[in-house]
Amino acid sequence: MFLMHKGVMWMLIATFFFALMGTFVKLGGENFNSTELVFYRSLISLAIIIGIMEFTKVKYSTRYFKLHMTRSSIGFISLLLFFYAINHLPLSTAISLNYTSPLFLGLLMPIILRRKIKIGLFFGVLIGFIGVFFILKPTFDNQSYFAGVMGLISGLGAAMAYLFVTQLGQLKEPSLRTIFYFTLVSTICSGIIMLFGEVNSITYKAMFILFGLGVSATIAQIAITKAYRIGNTLGNAGLSYLTIIFSTIIGIIFLDEFIDWQTSLGISLIIISGICASKK
């Protein structure tokens, strides 16, 4: 029971800081492309994580290197697509599409974690993807629709990544080590991609945005990794929908975003279906 409550606490921290991270991505999108934002986010997080690991004497070596690389590679691709969606869609819409991950979690758990699936889950998934339709339908022009599809794929990637995080937690891998490999892979991969494109200069204003992006992402990553290590996987997935609520509030108040009734309905359906899918 105590571990469950600790898992809830870590998820509350994670959802708030993920919403904050999305806000910094949105602000940073005015000066940087998605790959650059992933690079700076990952680089700053990597520096912070290395500092914490050195202070706490957590070792870098692992017996599960292949599993770390699989989780990190999928997580990097998901993060890149997620940032792209945020830069081309309203914040709450992009995050809602990314947070279809619990729907995918419910479908993937029987395959990867060999857990029994309930028939009611399929109804939850159906409701969720009806919600996706309502979100994508009002923005059916090529650019917005493509960004929406990328956001949806990022949700699938996030679901797979969280399943591997759960497996690593069951293997007693330290949370910091899991985050270290993820940020390391993301930094290297995004850095390589940047070599083949134009790199934008960093202004003083952009420096603060990038710093905020890296710090908020690090806090969120530590919190969610701890939550998935000690809490219930699907229960945590249900709580993750608080990020949509936080991001919607931030988008309306601070980013002057407008959410029409179709998008609002779609977001509501995704939240409802995700909570249903997260029930045991």
Backbone as CSV, one residue per row, in Angstrom:
resi,resn,N_x,N_y,N_z,CA_x,CA_y,CA_z,C_x,C_y,C_z
1,MET,0.835,-1.209,0.000,0.000,0.000,0.000,0.865,1.254,0.000
2,PHE,1.922,1.232,0.822,2.799,2.399,0.904,3.484,2.660,-0.427
3,LEU,3.939,1.556,-1.072,4.596,1.704,-2.370,3.629,2.257,-3.413
4,MET,2.350,1.852,-3.315,1.367,2.344,-4.258,1.213,3.851,-4.114
5,HIS,1.148,4.324,-2.845,1.003,5.756,-2.608,2.245,6.513,-3.061
6,LYS,3.427,5.913,-2.860,4.652,6.547,-3.341,4.645,6.629,-4.866
7,GLY,4.110,5.584,-5.513,4.002,5.602,-6.967,3.096,6.722,-7.435
8,VAL,1.985,6.940,-6.729,1.057,8.023,-7.064,1.745,9.375,-6.905
9,MET,2.494,9.538,-5.815,3.201,10.793,-5.569,4.177,11.100,-6.694
10,TRP,4.948,10.094,-7.102,5.919,10.305,-8.175,5.221,10.607,-9.499
11,MET,4.053,10.012,-9.738,3.323,10.294,-10.974,2.780,11.716,-10.985
12,LEU,2.352,12.223,-9.841,1.874,13.611,-9.765,3.002,14.582,-10.106
13,ILE,4.183,14.313,-9.561,5.345,15.157,-9.870,5.684,15.052,-11.345
14,ALA,5.677,13.845,-11.873,6.042,13.623,-13.275,5.086,14.330,-14.225
15,THR,3.784,14.221,-13.974,2.814,14.804,-14.904,2.924,16.326,-14.957
16,PHE,3.141,16.952,-13.798,3.275,18.415,-13.795,4.510,18.860,-14.574
17,PHE,5.626,18.201,-14.329,6.860,18.622,-14.991,6.900,18.218,-16.461
18,PHE,6.165,17.163,-16.855,6.056,16.850,-18.276,5.250,17.931,-18.998
19,ALA,4.205,18.439,-18.337,3.432,19.541,-18.921,4.303,20.786,-19.048
20,LEU,5.121,21.023,-18.031,6.039,22.160,-18.059,7.071,21.979,-19.172
21,MET,7.567,20.755,-19.330,8.509,20.458,-20.408,7.886,20.755,-21.767
22,GLY,6.634,20.340,-21.946,5.942,20.613,-23.206,5.828,22.094,-23.495
23,THR,5.636,22.882,-22.444,5.561,24.337,-22.603,6.886,24.894,-23.096
24,PHE,7.984,24.426,-22.524,9.311,24.876,-22.968,9.606,24.421,-24.406
25,VAL,9.117,23.237,-24.777,9.281,22.778,-26.164,8.542,23.717,-27.104
26,LYS,7.327,24.097,-26.716,6.516,25.004,-27.525,7.216,26.353,-27.678
27,LEU,7.764,26.878,-26.590,8.473,28.163,-26.635,9.774,28.033,-27.432
28,GLY,10.475,26.920,-27.251,11.735,26.716,-27.952,11.562,26.477,-29.425
29,GLY,10.353,26.045,-29.835,10.083,25.788,-31.240,10.158,27.035,-32.108
30,GLU,10.137,28.204,-31.499,10.259,29.452,-32.255,11.679,29.650,-32.784
31,ASN,12.660,29.018,-32.152,14.065,29.194,-32.533,14.759,27.907,-32.973
32,PHE,14.212,26.751,-32.587,14.903,25.491,-32.863,13.951,24.471,-33.465
33,ASN,14.524,23.534,-34.247,13.697,22.444,-34.758,13.622,21.323,-33.721
34,SER,12.847,20.305,-34.023,12.596,19.239,-33.052,13.863,18.486,-32.661
35,THR,14.737,18.236,-33.638,15.972,17.507,-33.348,16.869,18.299,-32.403
36,GLU,16.966,19.601,-32.631,17.782,20.441,-31.755,17.233,20.438,-30.334
37,LEU,15.906,20.516,-30.215,15.291,20.532,-28.890,15.527,19.210,-28.156
38,VAL,15.451,18.102,-28.883,15.741,16.800,-28.277,17.196,16.756,-27.822
39,PHE,18.106,17.284,-28.647,19.533,17.274,-28.311,19.814,18.068,-27.038
40,TYR,19.334,19.303,-26.982,19.608,20.142,-25.816,18.905,19.599,-24.563
41,ARG,17.694,19.107,-24.749,16.979,18.511,-23.620,17.759,17.325,-23.076
42,SER,18.243,16.473,-23.971,18.950,15.261,-23.569,20.327,15.575,-22.996
43,LEU,21.027,16.526,-23.607,22.365,16.885,-23.146,22.342,17.454,-21.732
44,ILE,21.404,18.365,-21.477,21.285,18.959,-20.147,20.897,17.892,-19.129
45,SER,19.948,17.042,-19.503,19.532,15.960,-18.610,20.690,15.006,-18.329
46,LEU,21.461,14.704,-19.369,22.597,13.796,-19.218,23.612,14.348,-18.222
47,ALA,23.903,15.640,-18.336,24.857,16.273,-17.420,24.359,16.210,-15.974
48,ILE,23.069,16.465,-15.795,22.493,16.428,-14.444,22.527,15.009,-13.878
49,ILE,22.144,14.038,-14.708,22.101,12.643,-14.262,23.496,12.130,-13.908
50,ILE,24.487,12.479,-14.726,25.864,12.053,-14.429,26.316,12.638,-13.091
51,GLY,25.978,13.907,-12.857,26.327,14.537,-11.589,25.695,13.816,-10.403
52,ILE,24.418,13.460,-10.533,23.722,12.764,-9.455,24.301,11.361,-9.249
53,MET,24.603,10.680,-10.370,25.168,9.329,-10.267,26.541,9.341,-9.608
54,GLU,27.343,10.334,-9.927,28.662,10.446,-9.297,28.522,10.706,-7.803
55,PHE,27.565,11.555,-7.438,27.358,11.917,-6.032,26.820,10.729,-5.237
56,THR,25.912,9.965,-5.855,25.289,8.843,-5.153,26.009,7.512,-5.380
57,LYS,27.111,7.548,-6.150,27.941,6.367,-6.398,27.197,5.241,-7.141
58,VAL,26.271,5.627,-8.028,25.580,4.632,-8.855,26.478,4.280,-10.038
59,LYS,26.699,2.993,-10.260,27.603,2.548,-11.314,26.944,2.643,-12.693
60,TYR,27.772,2.829,-13.719,27.277,2.921,-15.095,27.142,1.546,-15.736
61,SER,27.914,0.590,-15.292,27.899,-0.744,-15.894,26.599,-1.469,-15.559
62,THR,26.173,-2.318,-16.480,24.929,-3.047,-16.293,25.010,-4.419,-16.952
63,ARG,24.246,-5.352,-16.421,24.165,-6.686,-17.019,23.067,-6.743,-18.081
64,TYR,22.326,-5.649,-18.212,21.187,-5.629,-19.130,21.363,-4.539,-20.198
65,PHE,22.551,-4.492,-20.763,22.888,-3.443,-21.727,21.947,-3.467,-22.941
66,LYS,21.664,-4.644,-23.466,20.796,-4.762,-24.644,19.401,-4.231,-24.352
67,LEU,18.875,-4.543,-23.180,17.550,-4.067,-22.798,17.537,-2.550,-22.657
68,HIS,18.612,-1.992,-22.083,18.735,-0.537,-21.974,18.769,0.115,-23.357
69,MET,19.517,-0.487,-24.283,19.632,0.083,-25.626,18.296,0.034,-26.368
70,THR,17.559,-1.040,-26.171,16.245,-1.156,-26.812,15.299,-0.098,-26.276
71,ARG,15.239,0.021,-24.928,14.378,1.027,-24.309,14.778,2.425,-24.734
72,SER,16.083,2.705,-24.757,16.582,4.045,-25.074,16.339,4.420,-26.528
73,SER,16.516,3.462,-27.433,16.317,3.737,-28.855,14.856,4.034,-29.162
74,ILE,13.973,3.219,-28.605,12.538,3.456,-28.802,12.126,4.771,-28.159
75,GLY,12.667,5.037,-26.963,12.351,6.279,-26.276,12.815,7.498,-27.043
76,PHE,13.977,7.412,-27.678,14.502,8.533,-28.469,13.591,8.842,-29.651
77,ILE,13.198,7.819,-30.391,12.321,8.019,-31.548,10.984,8.609,-31.109
78,SER,10.450,8.084,-30.011,9.185,8.593,-29.485,9.313,10.062,-29.080
79,LEU,10.417,10.406,-28.422,10.647,11.781,-27.985,10.760,12.730,-29.164
80,LEU,11.465,12.318,-30.206,11.639,13.147,-31.400,10.294,13.423,-32.072
81,LEU,9.472,12.396,-32.207,8.153,12.558,-32.826,7.237,13.403,-31.947
82,PHE,7.364,13.232,-30.628,6.559,13.991,-29.675,6.871,15.484,-29.774
83,PHE,8.141,15.827,-29.812,8.541,17.229,-29.920,8.082,17.820,-31.245
84,TYR,8.136,17.026,-32.299,7.658,17.498,-33.609,6.167,17.829,-33.533
85,ALA,5.390,16.955,-32.901,3.949,17.172,-32.768,3.658,18.435,-31.955
86,ILE,4.401,18.640,-30.871,4.201,19.829,-30.035,4.454,21.106,-30.831
87,ASN,5.460,21.087,-31.700,5.810,22.277,-32.470,4.821,22.583,-33.587
88,HIS,3.958,21.619,-33.933,3.040,21.829,-35.053,1.569,21.728,-34.670
89,LEU,1.296,21.475,-33.398,-0.078,21.365,-32.923,-0.222,22.125,-31.604
90,PRO,-1.461,22.448,-31.203,-1.654,23.008,-29.859,-1.083,22.055,-28.814
91,LEU,-0.555,22.611,-27.731,0.126,21.819,-26.713,-0.746,20.687,-26.191
92,SER,-1.994,20.987,-25.837,-2.866,19.960,-25.271,-3.192,18.870,-26.286
93,THR,-3.317,19.252,-27.563,-3.613,18.266,-28.607,-2.448,17.307,-28.794
94,ALA,-1.231,17.846,-28.885,-0.040,17.012,-29.080,0.158,16.064,-27.903
95,ILE,-0.011,16.575,-26.688,0.177,15.743,-25.507,-0.922,14.682,-25.408
96,SER,-2.143,15.029,-25.805,-3.231,14.054,-25.785,-2.930,12.885,-26.710
97,LEU,-2.395,13.178,-27.901,-2.059,12.114,-28.845,-0.913,11.260,-28.315
98,ASN,0.070,11.896,-27.693,1.174,11.138,-27.101,0.691,10.260,-25.953
99,TYR,-0.324,10.756,-25.234,-0.815,10.019,-24.077,-1.895,9.007,-24.425
100,THR,-1.886,8.576,-25.678,-2.616,7.359,-26.033,-1.796,6.145,-25.597
101,SER,-0.629,6.400,-25.015,0.264,5.304,-24.612,-0.406,4.276,-23.689
102,PRO,-1.288,4.676,-22.732,-1.934,3.643,-21.922,-2.804,2.700,-22.745
103,LEU,-3.387,3.207,-23.838,-4.178,2.342,-24.708,-3.279,1.284,-25.345
104,PHE,-2.125,1.743,-25.826,-1.163,0.810,-26.400,-0.578,-0.110,-25.324
105,LEU,-0.405,0.440,-24.103,0.102,-0.376,-23.001,-0.819,-1.569,-22.752
106,GLY,-2.124,-1.291,-22.745,-3.080,-2.346,-22.497,-3.026,-3.444,-23.543
107,LEU,-2.697,-3.061,-24.774,-2.615,-4.044,-25.847,-1.272,-4.762,-25.885
108,LEU,-0.211,-4.071,-25.448,1.125,-4.646,-25.536,1.507,-5.503,-24.332
109,MET,0.904,-5.220,-23.173,1.279,-5.948,-21.959,1.127,-7.466,-22.081
110,PRO,0.038,-7.960,-22.703,-0.065,-9.422,-22.835,1.046,-10.006,-23.699
111,ILE,1.566,-9.217,-24.630,2.601,-9.706,-25.545,3.973,-9.656,-24.893
112,ILE,4.321,-8.498,-24.308,5.674,-8.298,-23.788,5.817,-8.807,-22.354
113,LEU,4.831,-8.479,-21.495,4.923,-8.886,-20.092,4.147,-10.168,-19.802
114,ARG,3.508,-10.719,-20.846,2.773,-11.991,-20.726,1.691,-11.923,-19.649
115,ARG,0.948,-10.814,-19.649,-0.152,-10.682,-18.701,-1.484,-10.862,-19.425
116,LYS,-2.465,-11.390,-18.708,-3.768,-11.668,-19.291,-4.495,-10.376,-19.639
117,ILE,-5.142,-10.349,-20.785,-5.877,-9.168,-21.223,-7.372,-9.381,-21.018
118,LYS,-8.077,-8.340,-20.604,-9.511,-8.429,-20.375,-10.264,-7.878,-21.587
119,ILE,-11.453,-8.469,-21.828,-12.255,-8.058,-22.989,-12.657,-6.595,-22.882
120,GLY,-12.927,-6.126,-21.654,-13.339,-4.736,-21.474,-12.305,-3.747,-21.944
121,LEU,-11.044,-4.177,-21.980,-9.971,-3.297,-22.426,-10.186,-2.862,-23.866
122,PHE,-10.698,-3.761,-24.696,-10.887,-3.432,-26.106,-11.903,-2.304,-26.284
123,PHE,-12.922,-2.272,-25.417,-13.897,-1.197,-25.485,-13.249,0.142,-25.101
124,GLY,-12.373,0.084,-24.110,-11.643,1.288,-23.730,-10.768,1.791,-24.854
125,VAL,-10.095,0.861,-25.520,-9.238,1.225,-26.645,-10.070,1.827,-27.780
126,LEU,-11.240,1.248,-28.042,-12.116,1.744,-29.100,-12.547,3.182,-28.814
127,ILE,-12.940,3.437,-27.569,-13.340,4.790,-27.172,-12.176,5.770,-27.363
128,GLY,-10.980,5.314,-26.989,-9.804,6.167,-27.107,-9.512,6.563,-28.537
129,PHE,-9.618,5.628,-29.443,-9.295,5.955,-30.825,-10.414,6.711,-31.536
130,ILE,-11.626,6.632,-31.005,-12.675,7.544,-31.459,-12.287,8.965,-31.053
131,GLY,-11.717,9.077,-29.837,-11.220,10.380,-29.379,-10.122,10.910,-30.277
132,VAL,-9.221,10.021,-30.718,-8.150,10.418,-31.639,-8.749,10.967,-32.929
133,PHE,-9.802,10.324,-33.415,-10.462,10.778,-34.638,-10.985,12.203,-34.477
134,PHE,-11.622,12.483,-33.342,-12.164,13.818,-33.104,-11.052,14.871,-33.022
135,ILE,-9.882,14.468,-32.511,-8.767,15.408,-32.427,-8.189,15.686,-33.808
136,LEU,-8.026,14.673,-34.623,-7.400,14.840,-35.930,-8.351,15.429,-36.965
137,LYS,-9.633,15.165,-36.847,-10.592,15.592,-37.862,-10.641,17.097,-38.074
138,PRO,-10.638,17.917,-37.015,-10.705,19.355,-37.249,-9.440,19.927,-37.868
139,THR,-8.316,19.196,-37.810,-7.063,19.704,-38.366,-6.582,18.754,-39.458
140,PHE,-7.374,18.677,-40.533,-7.129,17.675,-41.550,-6.244,18.170,-42.678
141,ASP,-5.677,19.407,-42.560,-4.732,19.846,-43.576,-3.471,19.003,-43.439
142,ASN,-2.678,18.948,-44.505,-1.564,18.004,-44.591,-0.594,18.104,-43.420
143,GLN,-0.154,19.346,-43.095,0.858,19.518,-42.057,0.327,19.095,-40.684
144,SER,-0.886,19.554,-40.336,-1.439,19.238,-39.021,-1.772,17.759,-38.905
145,TYR,-2.290,17.180,-39.981,-2.623,15.758,-39.944,-1.367,14.919,-39.792
146,PHE,-0.312,15.281,-40.515,0.961,14.546,-40.404,1.506,14.664,-38.990
147,ALA,1.458,15.877,-38.423,1.929,16.072,-37.051,1.094,15.253,-36.077
148,GLY,-0.211,15.141,-36.341,-1.085,14.350,-35.490,-0.726,12.876,-35.524
149,VAL,-0.448,12.379,-36.716,-0.046,10.977,-36.852,1.288,10.737,-36.130
150,MET,2.223,11.696,-36.245,3.508,11.566,-35.548,3.298,11.548,-34.040
151,GLY,2.361,12.369,-33.562,2.048,12.372,-32.132,1.466,11.052,-31.681
152,LEU,0.637,10.459,-32.537,0.039,9.169,-32.215,1.097,8.066,-32.172
153,ILE,2.015,8.085,-33.139,3.097,7.089,-33.159,3.991,7.261,-31.934
154,SER,4.183,8.517,-31.509,4.998,8.753,-30.309,4.344,8.124,-29.085
155,GLY,3.015,8.071,-29.083,2.305,7.407,-27.992,2.582,5.916,-27.962
156,LEU,2.635,5.302,-29.147,2.974,3.886,-29.243,4.400,3.651,-28.747
157,GLY,5.315,4.518,-29.164,6.704,4.395,-28.717,6.844,4.559,-27.217
158,ALA,6.102,5.523,-26.663,6.152,5.747,-25.216,5.650,4.524,-24.462
159,ALA,4.589,3.895,-24.979,4.050,2.695,-24.333,5.090,1.590,-24.297
160,MET,5.768,1.381,-25.417,6.795,0.341,-25.474,7.948,0.666,-24.533
161,ALA,8.346,1.951,-24.501,9.448,2.362,-23.632,9.107,2.134,-22.162
162,TYR,7.870,2.455,-21.763,7.477,2.289,-20.372,7.407,0.819,-19.971
163,LEU,7.075,-0.042,-20.918,7.077,-1.469,-20.621,8.496,-1.948,-20.333
164,PHE,9.459,-1.452,-21.104,10.849,-1.826,-20.863,11.356,-1.235,-19.551
165,VAL,10.879,-0.024,-19.199,11.231,0.567,-17.906,10.712,-0.321,-16.780
166,THR,9.489,-0.837,-16.955,8.916,-1.741,-15.960,9.762,-3.000,-15.823
167,GLN,10.190,-3.550,-16.955,11.032,-4.741,-16.917,12.353,-4.467,-16.214
168,LEU,12.954,-3.314,-16.505,14.218,-2.958,-15.866,14.031,-2.778,-14.359
169,GLY,12.890,-2.224,-13.976,12.596,-2.078,-12.555,12.459,-3.430,-11.873
170,GLN,11.822,-4.372,-12.549,11.677,-5.718,-11.998,13.025,-6.419,-11.871
171,LEU,13.987,-6.010,-12.694,15.343,-6.566,-12.640,16.227,-5.811,-11.643
172,LYS,15.612,-4.868,-10.907,16.297,-4.093,-9.863,17.361,-3.141,-10.432
173,GLU,17.177,-2.695,-11.661,18.076,-1.697,-12.223,17.767,-0.327,-11.604
174,PRO,18.793,0.429,-11.166,18.553,1.751,-10.586,17.902,2.692,-11.601
175,SER,16.991,3.537,-11.118,16.304,4.483,-11.996,17.289,5.397,-12.711
176,LEU,18.306,5.851,-11.989,19.279,6.783,-12.565,20.032,6.148,-13.732
177,ARG,20.330,4.861,-13.611,21.043,4.177,-14.690,20.161,4.068,-15.933
178,THR,18.873,3.807,-15.712,17.930,3.719,-16.828,17.838,5.057,-17.559
179,ILE,17.754,6.135,-16.797,17.675,7.471,-17.397,18.992,7.841,-18.067
180,PHE,20.098,7.428,-17.460,21.419,7.734,-18.029,21.540,7.197,-19.449
181,TYR,21.209,5.932,-19.635,21.339,5.340,-20.972,20.367,5.985,-21.961
182,PHE,19.174,6.325,-21.495,18.197,6.977,-22.372,18.695,8.345,-22.839
183,THR,19.178,9.154,-21.902,19.650,10.493,-22.272,20.938,10.414,-23.089
184,LEU,21.777,9.416,-22.809,23.010,9.242,-23.575,22.702,8.906,-25.032
185,VAL,21.832,7.928,-25.240,21.450,7.525,-26.600,20.760,8.684,-27.327
186,SER,19.881,9.387,-26.635,19.156,10.501,-27.254,20.098,11.641,-27.631
187,THR,21.083,11.917,-26.779,22.056,12.970,-27.070,22.896,12.610,-28.288
188,ILE,23.399,11.387,-28.329,24.254,10.951,-29.436,23.472,10.917,-30.747
189,CYS,22.294,10.318,-30.738,21.505,10.169,-31.966,21.033,11.520,-32.517
190,SER,20.524,12.382,-31.645,20.078,13.697,-32.109,21.261,14.545,-32.555
191,GLY,22.410,14.399,-31.879,23.615,15.131,-32.279,24.086,14.731,-33.660
192,ILE,24.012,13.438,-33.962,24.404,12.955,-35.290,23.471,13.520,-36.363
193,ILE,22.168,13.519,-36.082,21.204,14.060,-37.035,21.460,15.548,-37.288
194,MET,21.833,16.276,-36.238,22.091,17.716,-36.367,23.269,18.014,-37.291
195,LEU,24.200,17.068,-37.409,25.364,17.271,-38.278,24.977,17.425,-39.748
196,PHE,23.801,16.923,-40.108,23.363,16.937,-41.504,22.367,18.058,-41.805
197,GLY,22.218,18.985,-40.875,21.295,20.102,-41.081,21.841,21.396,-40.515
198,GLU,21.050,22.444,-40.636,21.452,23.754,-40.125,21.209,23.820,-38.622
199,VAL,22.206,24.321,-37.906,22.103,24.456,-36.461,21.878,25.925,-36.117
200,ASN,20.803,26.202,-35.406,20.458,27.576,-35.046,21.286,28.053,-33.856
201,SER,21.588,29.337,-33.866,22.372,29.925,-32.777,21.520,30.063,-31.520
202,ILE,22.178,30.098,-30.365,21.491,30.191,-29.080,21.583,31.614,-28.539
203,THR,20.441,32.267,-28.386,20.386,33.595,-27.805,20.279,33.475,-26.285
204,TYR,20.396,34.609,-25.591,20.277,34.584,-24.133,18.888,34.113,-23.703
205,LYS,17.845,34.584,-24.410,16.478,34.166,-24.090,16.313,32.674,-24.319
206,ALA,16.843,32.200,-25.451,16.734,30.775,-25.770,17.484,29.921,-24.763
207,MET,18.562,30.463,-24.198,19.357,29.727,-23.226,18.521,29.378,-21.992
208,PHE,17.717,30.323,-21.544,16.861,30.085,-20.383,15.774,29.058,-20.711
209,ILE,15.252,29.132,-21.939,14.227,28.172,-22.359,14.803,26.763,-22.407
210,LEU,15.987,26.634,-22.981,16.623,25.321,-23.086,16.974,24.762,-21.705
211,PHE,17.427,25.634,-20.814,17.744,25.205,-19.455,16.476,24.717,-18.758
212,GLY,15.394,25.472,-18.911,14.120,25.066,-18.319,13.629,23.752,-18.896
213,LEU,13.837,23.576,-20.193,13.455,22.331,-20.859,14.222,21.149,-20.280
214,GLY,15.533,21.300,-20.153,16.363,20.210,-19.651,16.065,19.857,-18.212
215,VAL,15.894,20.868,-17.362,15.651,20.623,-15.936,14.276,20.001,-15.711
216,SER,13.243,20.570,-16.354,11.888,20.035,-16.173,11.801,18.609,-16.698
217,ALA,12.466,18.345,-17.830,12.452,16.998,-18.397,13.160,16.008,-17.480
218,THR,14.257,16.447,-16.850,15.008,15.567,-15.952,14.194,15.206,-14.724
219,ILE,13.564,16.206,-14.124,12.726,15.949,-12.943,11.585,15.010,-13.305
220,ALA,10.938,15.270,-14.453,9.826,14.432,-14.891,10.288,13.008,-15.160
221,GLN,11.464,12.863,-15.791,11.980,11.536,-16.137,12.337,10.732,-14.889
222,ILE,12.965,11.396,-13.926,13.299,10.709,-12.672,12.028,10.259,-11.967
223,ALA,11.045,11.163,-11.917,9.804,10.864,-11.215,9.036,9.718,-11.865
224,ILE,8.920,9.745,-13.194,8.125,8.716,-13.862,8.847,7.368,-13.849
225,THR,10.174,7.389,-13.910,10.924,6.144,-13.840,10.753,5.495,-12.471
226,LYS,10.807,6.311,-11.405,10.586,5.790,-10.057,9.165,5.257,-9.914
227,ALA,8.196,5.988,-10.501,6.803,5.568,-10.401,6.581,4.210,-11.052
228,TYR,7.169,4.005,-12.233,6.976,2.742,-12.938,7.771,1.604,-12.295
229,ARG,8.783,1.948,-11.507,9.553,0.906,-10.820,8.806,0.384,-9.598
230,ILE,8.106,1.283,-8.872,7.506,0.875,-7.609,5.977,0.812,-7.636
231,GLY,5.366,1.409,-8.661,3.912,1.441,-8.717,3.338,0.422,-9.681
232,ASN,2.016,0.475,-9.840,1.325,-0.405,-10.784,1.417,0.195,-12.179
233,THR,1.824,-0.602,-13.155,2.085,-0.087,-14.507,0.865,0.589,-15.108
234,LEU,-0.277,-0.108,-15.136,-1.466,0.479,-15.746,-2.076,1.573,-14.866
235,GLY,-1.928,1.447,-13.552,-2.408,2.498,-12.664,-1.656,3.794,-12.894
236,ASN,-0.343,3.686,-13.059,0.469,4.863,-13.365,0.070,5.462,-14.708
237,ALA,-0.207,4.592,-15.662,-0.607,5.066,-16.991,-1.886,5.888,-16.912
238,GLY,-2.827,5.463,-16.064,-4.053,6.236,-15.896,-3.798,7.602,-15.295
239,LEU,-2.931,7.652,-14.283,-2.597,8.930,-13.645,-1.856,9.869,-14.593
240,SER,-1.202,9.303,-15.593,-0.421,10.136,-16.518,-1.284,11.135,-17.260
241,TYR,-2.610,10.917,-17.279,-3.501,11.833,-17.988,-3.614,13.195,-17.318
242,LEU,-3.103,13.308,-16.112,-3.051,14.629,-15.477,-2.184,15.584,-16.291
243,THR,-1.225,15.047,-17.046,-0.386,15.893,-17.894,-1.235,16.640,-18.911
244,ILE,-2.251,15.978,-19.467,-3.133,16.631,-20.444,-3.869,17.777,-19.791
245,ILE,-4.361,17.557,-18.573,-5.084,18.609,-17.861,-4.161,19.793,-17.570
246,PHE,-2.960,19.501,-17.057,-1.992,20.569,-16.788,-1.638,21.331,-18.066
247,SER,-1.400,20.601,-19.158,-0.981,21.247,-20.407,-2.107,22.060,-21.019
248,THR,-3.345,21.594,-20.872,-4.496,22.352,-21.382,-4.617,23.682,-20.664
249,ILE,-4.480,23.642,-19.340,-4.551,24.877,-18.543,-3.429,25.834,-18.934
250,ILE,-2.204,25.301,-19.040,-1.058,26.131,-19.420,-1.248,26.711,-20.811
251,GLY,-1.729,25.882,-21.758,-1.915,26.330,-23.135,-2.916,27.457,-23.248
252,ILE,-4.014,27.351,-22.522,-5.060,28.378,-22.584,-4.626,29.675,-21.898
253,ILE,-4.003,29.538,-20.726,-3.652,30.731,-19.937,-2.392,31.429,-20.452
254,PHE,-1.351,30.655,-20.753,-0.054,31.254,-21.062,0.300,31.274,-22.556
255,LEU,-0.300,30.381,-23.340,0.049,30.312,-24.760,-1.075,30.789,-25.667
256,ASP,-2.174,31.274,-25.061,-3.331,31.798,-25.815,-3.865,30.795,-26.834
257,GLU,-3.884,29.523,-26.455,-4.392,28.492,-27.357,-5.902,28.353,-27.198
258,PHE,-6.557,28.035,-28.315,-8.012,27.835,-28.309,-8.315,26.376,-28.591
259,ILE,-9.155,25.785,-27.773,-9.535,24.383,-27.930,-11.005,24.322,-28.328
260,ASP,-11.290,23.854,-29.578,-12.686,23.783,-30.024,-13.379,22.567,-29.410
261,TRP,-14.697,22.476,-29.638,-15.484,21.436,-28.971,-15.101,20.034,-29.433
262,GLN,-14.727,19.892,-30.718,-14.363,18.569,-31.213,-13.068,18.070,-30.565
263,THR,-12.081,18.981,-30.472,-10.820,18.613,-29.819,-11.041,18.332,-28.336
264,SER,-11.879,19.150,-27.690,-12.183,18.933,-26.270,-12.846,17.579,-26.058
265,LEU,-13.773,17.216,-26.958,-14.435,15.918,-26.869,-13.429,14.785,-27.058
266,GLY,-12.551,14.960,-28.035,-11.535,13.946,-28.299,-10.613,13.742,-27.118
267,ILE,-10.164,14.846,-26.512,-9.301,14.771,-25.334,-10.021,14.057,-24.186
268,SER,-11.302,14.396,-23.993,-12.080,13.774,-22.916,-12.224,12.274,-23.127
269,LEU,-12.482,11.876,-24.389,-12.632,10.451,-24.688,-11.328,9.687,-24.455
270,ILE,-10.199,10.307,-24.820,-8.904,9.660,-24.613,-8.621,9.491,-23.119
271,ILE,-8.945,10.527,-22.336,-8.736,10.443,-20.887,-9.606,9.333,-20.280
272,ILE,-10.880,9.316,-20.658,-11.809,8.306,-20.128,-11.346,6.900,-20.505
273,SER,-10.991,6.722,-21.785,-10.574,5.402,-22.242,-9.266,4.971,-21.598
274,GLY,-8.360,5.934,-21.400,-7.081,5.610,-20.780,-7.248,5.171,-19.343
275,ILE,-8.160,5.831,-18.622,-8.430,5.443,-17.235,-9.053,4.054,-17.198
276,CYS,-9.962,3.800,-18.144,-10.595,2.465,-18.220,-9.558,1.402,-18.540
277,ALA,-8.660,1.721,-19.476,-7.625,0.760,-19.855,-6.624,0.524,-18.740
278,SER,-6.558,1.484,-17.802,-5.577,1.387,-16.729,-6.109,0.629,-15.513
279,LYS,-7.382,0.225,-15.571,-7.952,-0.545,-14.470,-7.487,-1.987,-14.565
280,LYS,-7.258,-2.588,-13.423,-6.873,-4.001,-13.413,-8.026,-4.874,-13.871
